[in-house]
C-alpha cells in the first residue's frame, strides 16, 4: 500500500508541476513538498475532477451547437428538395407529353383547337354542355381543360376532370388519351397503385391505342417506385421487346441500367 501511495504521490507531483509550470515552478515544488501523500492525492483528484468536468461541459456545448447547425441545414435541404421535386414533376409532364406525341405519330394533343362560338352564342354554354355541336360529341373542350390542369400541376383537379370526361364522353376519340393522362396524373401525385390500375386499364380497354407504349413504360416505372424490382424489370424488358428502337425502349433500358448499378 505504501508503494502504491508513493507512486501516486510522484504522479501527482508530475501532473501538478506540468499544469502549473508557467505560473511559478519554484513555489509549486515547495508547496508540494510540504504536503503529505494523502494531501497530494486529494489535490490531484480535485484538479482532475475540475478539468474533466470543464472539458465535458465544453464538449456537450460544442455538440449541441453542431446538432443545431445540422438541424438547420437539414430543414433548408428539405425545403430546397421539395421545391426541386415540384419543378421536376412539371418538367416531367412536359417531357412526357412530347415523347408520347412523337410515339403517337405527332398527334399533338396539347394543341387541341378550342372551337369559336358563333355570334351571340354563349362561350360558357358551348364549353359545359356534353355532346354539343361545338364539341362534335367528343368533349374536346373538356379534354383540353383537364389536360391544362395537368400541365399546371393541379393534379387532383385534373384527375377529377379526366374522370368526368370519361364518364361524359366514353366514345370520344380522346378517350384513350384521357385514360393515359389519368394514369399519369396519379403517377406524379405518387398514387402509384391507382396509377398502375389506370395504365393497365388503358392497355386492356384500348389495345390499339398509340398511348400503349408509354403506358407499358409507366407500368415499369410504377413497379420501380413500389420497390417491386422483379416486376419492374419484367415490365421494362417487355417495353424493349415490344417497341425496339423507340424512345420508350431507350428510356426502359436506361431505367434497367440504373437498377443494375444500384443493385436492385
Rosetta constraint file for C-alpha pairs under 8 A:
AtomPair CA 1 CA 5 HARMONIC 6.21 0.50
AtomPair CA 2 CA 6 HARMONIC 6.07 0.50
AtomPair CA 3 CA 7 HARMONIC 6.25 0.50
AtomPair CA 4 CA 8 HARMONIC 6.21 0.50
AtomPair CA 5 CA 9 HARMONIC 6.05 0.50
AtomPair CA 5 CA 37 HARMONIC 6.69 0.50
AtomPair CA 5 CA 38 HARMONIC 7.80 0.50
AtomPair CA 6 CA 10 HARMONIC 6.26 0.50
AtomPair CA 6 CA 37 HARMONIC 7.03 0.50
AtomPair CA 7 CA 11 HARMONIC 6.24 0.50
AtomPair CA 8 CA 12 HARMONIC 5.96 0.50
AtomPair CA 8 CA 41 HARMONIC 6.77 0.50
AtomPair CA 9 CA 13 HARMONIC 6.13 0.50
AtomPair CA 9 CA 37 HARMONIC 5.54 0.50
AtomPair CA 9 CA 38 HARMONIC 7.91 0.50
AtomPair CA 9 CA 40 HARMONIC 6.08 0.50
AtomPair CA 9 CA 41 HARMONIC 6.26 0.50
AtomPair CA 10 CA 14 HARMONIC 6.24 0.50
AtomPair CA 11 CA 15 HARMONIC 6.16 0.50
AtomPair CA 12 CA 16 HARMONIC 6.02 0.50
AtomPair CA 12 CA 40 HARMONIC 6.24 0.50
AtomPair CA 12 CA 41 HARMONIC 6.31 0.50
AtomPair CA 12 CA 44 HARMONIC 5.57 0.50
AtomPair CA 13 CA 17 HARMONIC 5.91 0.50
AtomPair CA 13 CA 32 HARMONIC 6.87 0.50
AtomPair CA 13 CA 40 HARMONIC 7.40 0.50
AtomPair CA 14 CA 18 HARMONIC 6.14 0.50
AtomPair CA 15 CA 19 HARMONIC 6.08 0.50
AtomPair CA 15 CA 44 HARMONIC 7.71 0.50
AtomPair CA 16 CA 20 HARMONIC 6.08 0.50
AtomPair CA 16 CA 28 HARMONIC 7.94 0.50
AtomPair CA 16 CA 44 HARMONIC 7.19 0.50
AtomPair CA 17 CA 21 HARMONIC 5.48 0.50
AtomPair CA 17 CA 25 HARMONIC 6.82 0.50
AtomPair CA 17 CA 28 HARMONIC 6.73 0.50
AtomPair CA 17 CA 29 HARMONIC 7.04 0.50
AtomPair CA 20 CA 24 HARMONIC 6.70 0.50
AtomPair CA 20 CA 25 HARMONIC 6.77 0.50
AtomPair CA 20 CA 28 HARMONIC 7.17 0.50
AtomPair CA 21 CA 25 HARMONIC 4.83 0.50
AtomPair CA 21 CA 28 HARMONIC 7.84 0.50
AtomPair CA 24 CA 28 HARMONIC 6.10 0.50
AtomPair CA 25 CA 29 HARMONIC 6.17 0.50
AtomPair CA 26 CA 30 HARMONIC 6.29 0.50
AtomPair CA 27 CA 31 HARMONIC 5.99 0.50
AtomPair CA 28 CA 32 HARMONIC 6.20 0.50
AtomPair CA 29 CA 33 HARMONIC 6.21 0.50
AtomPair CA 30 CA 34 HARMONIC 6.67 0.50
AtomPair CA 31 CA 35 HARMONIC 6.96 0.50
AtomPair CA 32 CA 40 HARMONIC 7.12 0.50
AtomPair CA 35 CA 39 HARMONIC 5.75 0.50
AtomPair CA 35 CA 40 HARMONIC 6.05 0.50
AtomPair CA 36 CA 40 HARMONIC 6.17 0.50
AtomPair CA 37 CA 41 HARMONIC 6.28 0.50
AtomPair CA 38 CA 42 HARMONIC 6.18 0.50
AtomPair CA 39 CA 43 HARMONIC 6.07 0.50
AtomPair CA 40 CA 44 HARMONIC 6.11 0.50
AtomPair CA 41 CA 45 HARMONIC 6.13 0.50
AtomPair CA 42 CA 46 HARMONIC 6.10 0.50
AtomPair CA 43 CA 47 HARMONIC 6.17 0.50
AtomPair CA 44 CA 48 HARMONIC 6.07 0.50
AtomPair CA 45 CA 49 HARMONIC 5.95 0.50
AtomPair CA 46 CA 50 HARMONIC 6.16 0.50
AtomPair CA 47 CA 51 HARMONIC 6.20 0.50
AtomPair CA 48 CA 52 HARMONIC 5.99 0.50
AtomPair CA 49 CA 53 HARMONIC 6.04 0.50
AtomPair CA 50 CA 54 HARMONIC 6.16 0.50
AtomPair CA 51 CA 55 HARMONIC 6.11 0.50
AtomPair CA 52 CA 56 HARMONIC 6.02 0.50
AtomPair CA 53 CA 57 HARMONIC 6.09 0.50
AtomPair CA 54 CA 58 HARMONIC 6.21 0.50
AtomPair CA 55 CA 59 HARMONIC 6.04 0.50
AtomPair CA 56 CA 60 HARMONIC 6.09 0.50
AtomPair CA 57 CA 61 HARMONIC 6.17 0.50
AtomPair CA 58 CA 62 HARMONIC 6.07 0.50
AtomPair CA 59 CA 63 HARMONIC 6.15 0.50
AtomPair CA 60 CA 64 HARMONIC 6.16 0.50
AtomPair CA 61 CA 65 HARMONIC 6.31 0.50
AtomPair CA 62 CA 66 HARMONIC 6.27 0.50
AtomPair CA 63 CA 67 HARMONIC 6.09 0.50
AtomPair CA 64 CA 68 HARMONIC 6.14 0.50
AtomPair CA 65 CA 69 HARMONIC 6.19 0.50
AtomPair CA 66 CA 70 HARMONIC 6.11 0.50
AtomPair CA 67 CA 71 HARMONIC 6.05 0.50
AtomPair CA 68 CA 72 HARMONIC 6.37 0.50
AtomPair CA 69 CA 73 HARMONIC 6.32 0.50
AtomPair CA 70 CA 74 HARMONIC 6.11 0.50
AtomPair CA 71 CA 75 HARMONIC 6.20 0.50
AtomPair CA 72 CA 76 HARMONIC 6.19 0.50
AtomPair CA 73 CA 77 HARMONIC 6.06 0.50
AtomPair CA 74 CA 78 HARMONIC 6.03 0.50
AtomPair CA 75 CA 79 HARMONIC 6.27 0.50
AtomPair CA 76 CA 80 HARMONIC 6.23 0.50
AtomPair CA 77 CA 81 HARMONIC 5.87 0.50
AtomPair CA 78 CA 82 HARMONIC 6.16 0.50
AtomPair CA 79 CA 83 HARMONIC 6.41 0.50
AtomPair CA 80 CA 84 HARMONIC 6.12 0.50
AtomPair CA 81 CA 85 HARMONIC 6.09 0.50
AtomPair CA 82 CA 86 HARMONIC 6.28 0.50
AtomPair CA 83 CA 87 HARMONIC 6.36 0.50
AtomPair CA 84 CA 88 HARMONIC 6.11 0.50
AtomPair CA 85 CA 89 HARMONIC 6.13 0.50
AtomPair CA 86 CA 90 HARMONIC 6.43 0.50
AtomPair CA 87 CA 91 HARMONIC 6.21 0.50
AtomPair CA 88 CA 92 HARMONIC 5.82 0.50
AtomPair CA 89 CA 93 HARMONIC 6.24 0.50
AtomPair CA 89 CA 153 HARMONIC 7.88 0.50
AtomPair CA 89 CA 188 HARMONIC 6.50 0.50
AtomPair CA 90 CA 94 HARMONIC 6.56 0.50
AtomPair CA 90 CA 151 HARMONIC 6.88 0.50
AtomPair CA 90 CA 152 HARMONIC 7.49 0.50
AtomPair CA 90 CA 153 HARMONIC 6.34 0.50
AtomPair CA 91 CA 95 HARMONIC 6.09 0.50
AtomPair CA 92 CA 96 HARMONIC 5.86 0.50
AtomPair CA 93 CA 97 HARMONIC 6.13 0.50
AtomPair CA 93 CA 150 HARMONIC 7.85 0.50
AtomPair CA 93 CA 151 HARMONIC 6.48 0.50
AtomPair CA 94 CA 98 HARMONIC 6.40 0.50
AtomPair CA 94 CA 151 HARMONIC 7.05 0.50
AtomPair CA 95 CA 99 HARMONIC 6.25 0.50
AtomPair CA 96 CA 100 HARMONIC 6.14 0.50
AtomPair CA 97 CA 101 HARMONIC 6.14 0.50
AtomPair CA 97 CA 110 HARMONIC 7.99 0.50
AtomPair CA 98 CA 102 HARMONIC 6.44 0.50
AtomPair CA 99 CA 103 HARMONIC 6.34 0.50
AtomPair CA 99 CA 247 HARMONIC 7.26 0.50
AtomPair CA 100 CA 104 HARMONIC 5.92 0.50
AtomPair CA 100 CA 211 HARMONIC 6.87 0.50
AtomPair CA 100 CA 214 HARMONIC 6.55 0.50
AtomPair CA 101 CA 105 HARMONIC 6.42 0.50
AtomPair CA 101 CA 106 HARMONIC 4.85 0.50
AtomPair CA 101 CA 107 HARMONIC 5.28 0.50
AtomPair CA 101 CA 108 HARMONIC 5.38 0.50
AtomPair CA 101 CA 109 HARMONIC 7.25 0.50
AtomPair CA 102 CA 106 HARMONIC 4.90 0.50
AtomPair CA 102 CA 107 HARMONIC 7.38 0.50
AtomPair CA 103 CA 210 HARMONIC 6.99 0.50
AtomPair CA 103 CA 211 HARMONIC 7.82 0.50
AtomPair CA 103 CA 213 HARMONIC 7.71 0.50
AtomPair CA 103 CA 246 HARMONIC 7.94 0.50
AtomPair CA 103 CA 247 HARMONIC 7.69 0.50
AtomPair CA 104 CA 210 HARMONIC 5.01 0.50
AtomPair CA 104 CA 211 HARMONIC 6.84 0.50
AtomPair CA 108 CA 112 HARMONIC 7.57 0.50
AtomPair CA 110 CA 144 HARMONIC 7.38 0.50
AtomPair CA 110 CA 147 HARMONIC 7.50 0.50
AtomPair CA 112 CA 140 HARMONIC 7.49 0.50
AtomPair CA 112 CA 144 HARMONIC 6.62 0.50
AtomPair CA 114 CA 140 HARMONIC 7.54 0.50
AtomPair CA 114 CA 141 HARMONIC 6.29 0.50
AtomPair CA 115 CA 134 HARMONIC 5.99 0.50
AtomPair CA 115 CA 135 HARMONIC 7.48 0.50
AtomPair CA 115 CA 141 HARMONIC 7.96 0.50
AtomPair CA 116 CA 123 HARMONIC 7.89 0.50
AtomPair CA 116 CA 134 HARMONIC 7.93 0.50
AtomPair CA 117 CA 121 HARMONIC 5.84 0.50
AtomPair CA 117 CA 122 HARMONIC 7.21 0.50
AtomPair CA 117 CA 123 HARMONIC 6.10 0.50
AtomPair CA 117 CA 126 HARMONIC 7.20 0.50
AtomPair CA 117 CA 134 HARMONIC 7.27 0.50
AtomPair CA 121 CA 125 HARMONIC 7.85 0.50
AtomPair CA 122 CA 126 HARMONIC 6.60 0.50
AtomPair CA 123 CA 127 HARMONIC 6.23 0.50
AtomPair CA 124 CA 128 HARMONIC 6.30 0.50
AtomPair CA 125 CA 129 HARMONIC 6.18 0.50
AtomPair CA 126 CA 132 HARMONIC 6.78 0.50
AtomPair CA 126 CA 134 HARMONIC 6.23 0.50
AtomPair CA 126 CA 135 HARMONIC 7.63 0.50
AtomPair CA 127 CA 135 HARMONIC 7.98 0.50
AtomPair CA 127 CA 141 HARMONIC 6.09 0.50
AtomPair CA 127 CA 142 HARMONIC 7.16 0.50
AtomPair CA 128 CA 142 HARMONIC 7.58 0.50
AtomPair CA 130 CA 135 HARMONIC 7.41 0.50
AtomPair CA 130 CA 137 HARMONIC 6.79 0.50
AtomPair CA 130 CA 139 HARMONIC 6.15 0.50
AtomPair CA 130 CA 168 HARMONIC 6.67 0.50
AtomPair CA 130 CA 169 HARMONIC 7.55 0.50
AtomPair CA 131 CA 135 HARMONIC 6.10 0.50
AtomPair CA 131 CA 136 HARMONIC 6.27 0.50
AtomPair CA 131 CA 137 HARMONIC 3.82 0.50
AtomPair CA 131 CA 138 HARMONIC 6.70 0.50
AtomPair CA 131 CA 139 HARMONIC 6.59 0.50
AtomPair CA 131 CA 169 HARMONIC 7.94 0.50
AtomPair CA 132 CA 136 HARMONIC 6.15 0.50
AtomPair CA 132 CA 137 HARMONIC 6.06 0.50
AtomPair CA 133 CA 137 HARMONIC 6.87 0.50
AtomPair CA 135 CA 139 HARMONIC 5.25 0.50
AtomPair CA 135 CA 140 HARMONIC 5.34 0.50
AtomPair CA 135 CA 141 HARMONIC 6.70 0.50
AtomPair CA 136 CA 140 HARMONIC 7.73 0.50
AtomPair CA 137 CA 169 HARMONIC 7.42 0.50
AtomPair CA 137 CA 172 HARMONIC 7.09 0.50
AtomPair CA 138 CA 169 HARMONIC 6.25 0.50
AtomPair CA 138 CA 171 HARMONIC 7.45 0.50
AtomPair CA 138 CA 172 HARMONIC 4.45 0.50
AtomPair CA 138 CA 173 HARMONIC 6.38 0.50
AtomPair CA 138 CA 174 HARMONIC 7.10 0.50
AtomPair CA 139 CA 143 HARMONIC 6.11 0.50
AtomPair CA 139 CA 165 HARMONIC 7.08 0.50
AtomPair CA 139 CA 168 HARMONIC 7.86 0.50
AtomPair CA 139 CA 169 HARMONIC 6.23 0.50
AtomPair CA 139 CA 172 HARMONIC 6.95 0.50
AtomPair CA 140 CA 144 HARMONIC 6.22 0.50
AtomPair CA 140 CA 174 HARMONIC 7.81 0.50
AtomPair CA 141 CA 145 HARMONIC 6.15 0.50
AtomPair CA 142 CA 146 HARMONIC 6.21 0.50
AtomPair CA 142 CA 161 HARMONIC 7.59 0.50
AtomPair CA 142 CA 165 HARMONIC 6.42 0.50
AtomPair CA 143 CA 147 HARMONIC 6.20 0.50
AtomPair CA 143 CA 161 HARMONIC 7.94 0.50
AtomPair CA 143 CA 162 HARMONIC 7.04 0.50
AtomPair CA 143 CA 165 HARMONIC 6.53 0.50
AtomPair CA 143 CA 174 HARMONIC 7.43 0.50
AtomPair CA 143 CA 178 HARMONIC 7.20 0.50
AtomPair CA 144 CA 148 HARMONIC 6.07 0.50
AtomPair CA 145 CA 149 HARMONIC 6.32 0.50
AtomPair CA 145 CA 161 HARMONIC 7.74 0.50
AtomPair CA 146 CA 150 HARMONIC 6.51 0.50
AtomPair CA 146 CA 157 HARMONIC 7.89 0.50
AtomPair CA 146 CA 158 HARMONIC 5.05 0.50
AtomPair CA 146 CA 159 HARMONIC 7.71 0.50
AtomPair CA 146 CA 161 HARMONIC 5.07 0.50
AtomPair CA 146 CA 162 HARMONIC 5.72 0.50
AtomPair CA 147 CA 151 HARMONIC 6.35 0.50
AtomPair CA 147 CA 158 HARMONIC 6.82 0.50
AtomPair CA 147 CA 162 HARMONIC 7.98 0.50
AtomPair CA 147 CA 181 HARMONIC 7.70 0.50
AtomPair CA 148 CA 152 HARMONIC 6.25 0.50
AtomPair CA 148 CA 158 HARMONIC 7.95 0.50
AtomPair CA 149 CA 153 HARMONIC 6.45 0.50
AtomPair CA 149 CA 154 HARMONIC 5.23 0.50
AtomPair CA 149 CA 155 HARMONIC 6.87 0.50
AtomPair CA 149 CA 157 HARMONIC 6.73 0.50
AtomPair CA 149 CA 158 HARMONIC 5.12 0.50
AtomPair CA 150 CA 154 HARMONIC 5.63 0.50
AtomPair CA 150 CA 155 HARMONIC 5.49 0.50
AtomPair CA 150 CA 157 HARMONIC 7.98 0.50
AtomPair CA 150 CA 158 HARMONIC 5.31 0.50
AtomPair CA 150 CA 185 HARMONIC 6.70 0.50
AtomPair CA 154 CA 158 HARMONIC 6.12 0.50
AtomPair CA 155 CA 159 HARMONIC 6.12 0.50
AtomPair CA 155 CA 185 HARMONIC 5.57 0.50
AtomPair CA 155 CA 186 HARMONIC 7.47 0.50
AtomPair CA 155 CA 188 HARMONIC 7.76 0.50
AtomPair CA 155 CA 189 HARMONIC 6.62 0.50
AtomPair CA 156 CA 160 HARMONIC 6.52 0.50
AtomPair CA 156 CA 185 HARMONIC 7.70 0.50
AtomPair CA 156 CA 189 HARMONIC 7.89 0.50
AtomPair CA 157 CA 161 HARMONIC 6.16 0.50
AtomPair CA 158 CA 162 HARMONIC 6.04 0.50
AtomPair CA 158 CA 182 HARMONIC 7.82 0.50
AtomPair CA 158 CA 185 HARMONIC 7.07 0.50
AtomPair CA 159 CA 163 HARMONIC 6.14 0.50
AtomPair CA 159 CA 182 HARMONIC 5.81 0.50
AtomPair CA 159 CA 185 HARMONIC 6.23 0.50
AtomPair CA 159 CA 186 HARMONIC 7.30 0.50
AtomPair CA 160 CA 164 HARMONIC 6.09 0.50
AtomPair CA 161 CA 165 HARMONIC 6.12 0.50
AtomPair CA 162 CA 166 HARMONIC 6.18 0.50
AtomPair CA 162 CA 178 HARMONIC 5.96 0.50
AtomPair CA 162 CA 179 HARMONIC 7.58 0.50
AtomPair CA 162 CA 181 HARMONIC 7.79 0.50
AtomPair CA 162 CA 182 HARMONIC 6.13 0.50
AtomPair CA 163 CA 167 HARMONIC 6.32 0.50
AtomPair CA 163 CA 182 HARMONIC 7.46 0.50
AtomPair CA 164 CA 168 HARMONIC 6.17 0.50
AtomPair CA 165 CA 169 HARMONIC 5.73 0.50
AtomPair CA 165 CA 170 HARMONIC 7.73 0.50
AtomPair CA 165 CA 178 HARMONIC 7.69 0.50
AtomPair CA 166 CA 170 HARMONIC 5.14 0.50
AtomPair CA 166 CA 175 HARMONIC 6.46 0.50
AtomPair CA 166 CA 178 HARMONIC 7.17 0.50
AtomPair CA 166 CA 179 HARMONIC 7.73 0.50
AtomPair CA 169 CA 175 HARMONIC 7.28 0.50
AtomPair CA 170 CA 175 HARMONIC 6.29 0.50
AtomPair CA 171 CA 175 HARMONIC 6.58 0.50
AtomPair CA 174 CA 178 HARMONIC 6.09 0.50
AtomPair CA 175 CA 179 HARMONIC 6.22 0.50
AtomPair CA 176 CA 180 HARMONIC 6.25 0.50
AtomPair CA 176 CA 202 HARMONIC 6.52 0.50
AtomPair CA 176 CA 206 HARMONIC 6.44 0.50
AtomPair CA 176 CA 209 HARMONIC 6.51 0.50
AtomPair CA 176 CA 211 HARMONIC 7.23 0.50
AtomPair CA 177 CA 181 HARMONIC 6.23 0.50
AtomPair CA 177 CA 211 HARMONIC 6.72 0.50
AtomPair CA 178 CA 182 HARMONIC 5.99 0.50
AtomPair CA 179 CA 183 HARMONIC 6.51 0.50
AtomPair CA 179 CA 198 HARMONIC 6.66 0.50
AtomPair CA 179 CA 199 HARMONIC 7.46 0.50
AtomPair CA 179 CA 201 HARMONIC 7.87 0.50
AtomPair CA 179 CA 202 HARMONIC 5.92 0.50
AtomPair CA 180 CA 184 HARMONIC 6.33 0.50
AtomPair CA 180 CA 198 HARMONIC 7.12 0.50
AtomPair CA 180 CA 199 HARMONIC 6.23 0.50
AtomPair CA 180 CA 202 HARMONIC 6.40 0.50
AtomPair CA 180 CA 211 HARMONIC 6.66 0.50
AtomPair CA 180 CA 215 HARMONIC 6.84 0.50
AtomPair CA 181 CA 185 HARMONIC 5.95 0.50
AtomPair CA 182 CA 186 HARMONIC 6.45 0.50
AtomPair CA 182 CA 195 HARMONIC 7.63 0.50
AtomPair CA 182 CA 198 HARMONIC 6.72 0.50
AtomPair CA 183 CA 187 HARMONIC 6.15 0.50
AtomPair CA 183 CA 194 HARMONIC 7.39 0.50
AtomPair CA 183 CA 195 HARMONIC 4.45 0.50
AtomPair CA 183 CA 196 HARMONIC 7.03 0.50
AtomPair CA 183 CA 197 HARMONIC 7.64 0.50
AtomPair CA 183 CA 198 HARMONIC 4.77 0.50
AtomPair CA 183 CA 199 HARMONIC 5.48 0.50
AtomPair CA 184 CA 188 HARMONIC 6.29 0.50
AtomPair CA 184 CA 195 HARMONIC 6.67 0.50
AtomPair CA 185 CA 189 HARMONIC 6.20 0.50
AtomPair CA 185 CA 195 HARMONIC 7.71 0.50
AtomPair CA 186 CA 190 HARMONIC 6.27 0.50
AtomPair CA 186 CA 191 HARMONIC 5.05 0.50
AtomPair CA 186 CA 192 HARMONIC 6.66 0.50
AtomPair CA 186 CA 194 HARMONIC 6.45 0.50
AtomPair CA 186 CA 195 HARMONIC 4.98 0.50
AtomPair CA 187 CA 191 HARMONIC 5.66 0.50
AtomPair CA 187 CA 192 HARMONIC 5.46 0.50
AtomPair CA 187 CA 194 HARMONIC 7.93 0.50
AtomPair CA 187 CA 195 HARMONIC 5.23 0.50
AtomPair CA 187 CA 222 HARMONIC 7.39 0.50
AtomPair CA 191 CA 195 HARMONIC 6.11 0.50
AtomPair CA 192 CA 196 HARMONIC 6.08 0.50
AtomPair CA 192 CA 222 HARMONIC 5.86 0.50
AtomPair CA 192 CA 225 HARMONIC 7.37 0.50
AtomPair CA 192 CA 226 HARMONIC 7.16 0.50
AtomPair CA 193 CA 197 HARMONIC 6.47 0.50
AtomPair CA 193 CA 222 HARMONIC 7.76 0.50
AtomPair CA 194 CA 198 HARMONIC 6.38 0.50
AtomPair CA 195 CA 199 HARMONIC 6.23 0.50
AtomPair CA 195 CA 222 HARMONIC 7.48 0.50
AtomPair CA 196 CA 200 HARMONIC 6.10 0.50
AtomPair CA 196 CA 219 HARMONIC 6.01 0.50
AtomPair CA 196 CA 222 HARMONIC 6.45 0.50
AtomPair CA 197 CA 201 HARMONIC 6.02 0.50
AtomPair CA 198 CA 202 HARMONIC 6.28 0.50
AtomPair CA 199 CA 203 HARMONIC 6.57 0.50
AtomPair CA 199 CA 215 HARMONIC 5.34 0.50
AtomPair CA 199 CA 216 HARMONIC 7.51 0.50
AtomPair CA 199 CA 218 HARMONIC 7.44 0.50
AtomPair CA 199 CA 219 HARMONIC 6.73 0.50
AtomPair CA 200 CA 204 HARMONIC 6.24 0.50
AtomPair CA 200 CA 215 HARMONIC 7.53 0.50
AtomPair CA 200 CA 219 HARMONIC 7.68 0.50
AtomPair CA 201 CA 205 HARMONIC 5.75 0.50
AtomPair CA 202 CA 206 HARMONIC 5.54 0.50
AtomPair CA 202 CA 207 HARMONIC 7.57 0.50
AtomPair CA 202 CA 212 HARMONIC 7.20 0.50
AtomPair CA 202 CA 215 HARMONIC 7.49 0.50
AtomPair CA 203 CA 207 HARMONIC 5.25 0.50
AtomPair CA 203 CA 209 HARMONIC 7.68 0.50
AtomPair CA 203 CA 212 HARMONIC 5.86 0.50
AtomPair CA 203 CA 215 HARMONIC 7.27 0.50
AtomPair CA 207 CA 212 HARMONIC 7.32 0.50
AtomPair CA 208 CA 212 HARMONIC 7.58 0.50
AtomPair CA 211 CA 215 HARMONIC 6.23 0.50
AtomPair CA 212 CA 216 HARMONIC 6.08 0.50
AtomPair CA 213 CA 217 HARMONIC 6.38 0.50
AtomPair CA 213 CA 239 HARMONIC 7.04 0.50
AtomPair CA 213 CA 243 HARMONIC 7.13 0.50
AtomPair CA 213 CA 248 HARMONIC 6.75 0.50
AtomPair CA 214 CA 218 HARMONIC 6.14 0.50
AtomPair CA 214 CA 248 HARMONIC 6.60 0.50
AtomPair CA 215 CA 219 HARMONIC 6.17 0.50
AtomPair CA 216 CA 220 HARMONIC 6.65 0.50
AtomPair CA 216 CA 235 HARMONIC 6.87 0.50
AtomPair CA 216 CA 236 HARMONIC 7.63 0.50
AtomPair CA 216 CA 238 HARMONIC 7.85 0.50
AtomPair CA 216 CA 239 HARMONIC 6.19 0.50
AtomPair CA 217 CA 221 HARMONIC 6.46 0.50
AtomPair CA 217 CA 235 HARMONIC 7.24 0.50
AtomPair CA 217 CA 236 HARMONIC 6.24 0.50
AtomPair CA 217 CA 239 HARMONIC 6.18 0.50
AtomPair CA 217 CA 248 HARMONIC 6.47 0.50
AtomPair CA 217 CA 252 HARMONIC 6.45 0.50
AtomPair CA 218 CA 222 HARMONIC 5.98 0.50
AtomPair CA 219 CA 223 HARMONIC 6.30 0.50
AtomPair CA 219 CA 232 HARMONIC 7.60 0.50
AtomPair CA 219 CA 235 HARMONIC 6.61 0.50
AtomPair CA 220 CA 224 HARMONIC 6.27 0.50
AtomPair CA 220 CA 231 HARMONIC 7.32 0.50
AtomPair CA 220 CA 232 HARMONIC 4.58 0.50
AtomPair CA 220 CA 233 HARMONIC 7.04 0.50
AtomPair CA 220 CA 234 HARMONIC 7.70 0.50
AtomPair CA 220 CA 235 HARMONIC 4.80 0.50
AtomPair CA 220 CA 236 HARMONIC 5.13 0.50
AtomPair CA 220 CA 252 HARMONIC 7.83 0.50
AtomPair CA 221 CA 225 HARMONIC 6.33 0.50
AtomPair CA 221 CA 232 HARMONIC 6.78 0.50
AtomPair CA 221 CA 236 HARMONIC 7.99 0.50
AtomPair CA 222 CA 226 HARMONIC 6.21 0.50
AtomPair CA 222 CA 232 HARMONIC 7.59 0.50
AtomPair CA 223 CA 227 HARMONIC 6.12 0.50
AtomPair CA 223 CA 228 HARMONIC 5.16 0.50
AtomPair CA 223 CA 229 HARMONIC 6.81 0.50
AtomPair CA 223 CA 231 HARMONIC 6.16 0.50
AtomPair CA 223 CA 232 HARMONIC 4.81 0.50
AtomPair CA 224 CA 228 HARMONIC 5.90 0.50
AtomPair CA 224 CA 229 HARMONIC 5.99 0.50
AtomPair CA 224 CA 232 HARMONIC 5.34 0.50
AtomPair CA 228 CA 232 HARMONIC 6.10 0.50
AtomPair CA 229 CA 233 HARMONIC 6.14 0.50
AtomPair CA 229 CA 264 HARMONIC 6.25 0.50
AtomPair CA 230 CA 234 HARMONIC 6.32 0.50
AtomPair CA 231 CA 235 HARMONIC 6.09 0.50
AtomPair CA 232 CA 236 HARMONIC 6.08 0.50
AtomPair CA 233 CA 237 HARMONIC 5.96 0.50
AtomPair CA 233 CA 256 HARMONIC 6.64 0.50
AtomPair CA 234 CA 238 HARMONIC 6.10 0.50
AtomPair CA 235 CA 239 HARMONIC 6.52 0.50
AtomPair CA 236 CA 240 HARMONIC 6.66 0.50
AtomPair CA 236 CA 252 HARMONIC 5.14 0.50
AtomPair CA 236 CA 253 HARMONIC 7.21 0.50
AtomPair CA 236 CA 255 HARMONIC 7.82 0.50
AtomPair CA 236 CA 256 HARMONIC 7.06 0.50
AtomPair CA 237 CA 241 HARMONIC 6.29 0.50
AtomPair CA 237 CA 252 HARMONIC 7.17 0.50
AtomPair CA 237 CA 253 HARMONIC 7.65 0.50
AtomPair CA 238 CA 242 HARMONIC 5.98 0.50
AtomPair CA 239 CA 243 HARMONIC 5.74 0.50
AtomPair CA 239 CA 244 HARMONIC 7.67 0.50
AtomPair CA 239 CA 248 HARMONIC 7.08 0.50
AtomPair CA 239 CA 249 HARMONIC 5.72 0.50
AtomPair CA 239 CA 252 HARMONIC 6.66 0.50
AtomPair CA 240 CA 244 HARMONIC 5.19 0.50
AtomPair CA 240 CA 245 HARMONIC 7.95 0.50
AtomPair CA 240 CA 248 HARMONIC 7.75 0.50
AtomPair CA 240 CA 249 HARMONIC 4.58 0.50
AtomPair CA 240 CA 250 HARMONIC 7.65 0.50
AtomPair CA 240 CA 252 HARMONIC 6.74 0.50
AtomPair CA 240 CA 253 HARMONIC 7.23 0.50
AtomPair CA 243 CA 248 HARMONIC 7.38 0.50
AtomPair CA 243 CA 249 HARMONIC 6.06 0.50
AtomPair CA 244 CA 249 HARMONIC 5.82 0.50
AtomPair CA 245 CA 249 HARMONIC 6.35 0.50
AtomPair CA 245 CA 250 HARMONIC 7.24 0.50
AtomPair CA 246 CA 250 HARMONIC 6.38 0.50
AtomPair CA 247 CA 251 HARMONIC 6.32 0.50
AtomPair CA 248 CA 252 HARMONIC 6.04 0.50
AtomPair CA 249 CA 253 HARMONIC 6.17 0.50
AtomPair CA 250 CA 254 HARMONIC 6.25 0.50
AtomPair CA 251 CA 255 HARMONIC 6.33 0.50
AtomPair CA 252 CA 256 HARMONIC 6.27 0.50
AtomPair CA 253 CA 257 HARMONIC 6.15 0.50
AtomPair CA 254 CA 258 HARMONIC 6.24 0.50
AtomPair CA 255 CA 259 HARMONIC 6.24 0.50
AtomPair CA 256 CA 260 HARMONIC 6.25 0.50
AtomPair CA 257 CA 261 HARMONIC 6.23 0.50
AtomPair CA 258 CA 262 HARMONIC 6.20 0.50
AtomPair CA 259 CA 263 HARMONIC 6.03 0.50
AtomPair CA 259 CA 264 HARMONIC 4.99 0.50
AtomPair CA 260 CA 264 HARMONIC 6.00 0.50
